[in-house]
Amino acid sequence: MRVIMLAGIIYFSGIELYQACKFGFFDHFSEFWNWVYFLIYALNLFVIINNVYGGEKLLEKETAAKTASVVVMLLWIGLFYWLRLFERYSSYTFLIIKTFEDI
C-alpha cells in the first residue's frame, strides 16, 4: 500500500512540477490551491518516509497521526473545492460549507 501511495505522490508531484515549469514558478504558486496541493504532497511524503524509515526517530506516533490528519483535512477541503464545479453537487457543497461556517 505504501508503494502505491508513494507512486501516486511522485506522479502528482511531477504534474505540479511540470505545471510550475510550464507556467513559471511564481505564476503557478501565486494561486492558493497550488500551495494547498503542494503542502498535501509534501506532508504526505513526510509521513510515509517517517513511517517507513524513521519510526519514532523523526516524529512521535502522536505527532505523525496529527500530521496525517491535517493532510486528510486538506484533501477534504480540496474535494469540496472541486465538487462545487459540478452543477449537481454545487448546492450540496454550498450547504456543507455554510454548515461548517455556522459551527
Contacts in CASP RR format, 6 or more apart in sequence:
PFRMAT RR
TARGET T0000
AUTHOR 0000-0000-0000
METHOD contacts of the structure
MODEL  1
MRVIMLAGIIYFSGIELYQACKFGFFDHFSEFWNWVYFLIYALNLFVIIN
NVYGGEKLLEKETAAKTASVVVMLLWIGLFYWLRLFERYSSYTFLIIKTF
EDI
2 48 0 8 1.000
2 51 0 8 1.000
2 52 0 8 1.000
5 44 0 8 1.000
5 48 0 8 1.000
6 45 0 8 1.000
6 48 0 8 1.000
9 41 0 8 1.000
9 44 0 8 1.000
9 45 0 8 1.000
9 48 0 8 1.000
12 37 0 8 1.000
12 41 0 8 1.000
13 41 0 8 1.000
13 45 0 8 1.000
16 28 0 8 1.000
16 34 0 8 1.000
16 37 0 8 1.000
16 38 0 8 1.000
16 41 0 8 1.000
19 28 0 8 1.000
19 34 0 8 1.000
20 28 0 8 1.000
20 29 0 8 1.000
20 34 0 8 1.000
28 34 0 8 1.000
29 35 0 8 1.000
29 38 0 8 1.000
33 78 0 8 1.000
33 81 0 8 1.000
36 74 0 8 1.000
36 77 0 8 1.000
36 78 0 8 1.000
39 74 0 8 1.000
40 71 0 8 1.000
40 74 0 8 1.000
40 75 0 8 1.000
43 67 0 8 1.000
43 70 0 8 1.000
43 71 0 8 1.000
43 74 0 8 1.000
44 68 0 8 1.000
44 71 0 8 1.000
46 67 0 8 1.000
47 64 0 8 1.000
47 67 0 8 1.000
47 68 0 8 1.000
47 71 0 8 1.000
49 58 0 8 1.000
50 58 0 8 1.000
50 59 0 8 1.000
50 64 0 8 1.000
51 64 0 8 1.000
59 67 0 8 1.000
80 93 0 8 1.000
80 96 0 8 1.000
80 97 0 8 1.000
83 89 0 8 1.000
83 90 0 8 1.000
83 92 0 8 1.000
83 93 0 8 1.000
84 90 0 8 1.000
84 93 0 8 1.000
84 94 0 8 1.000
END
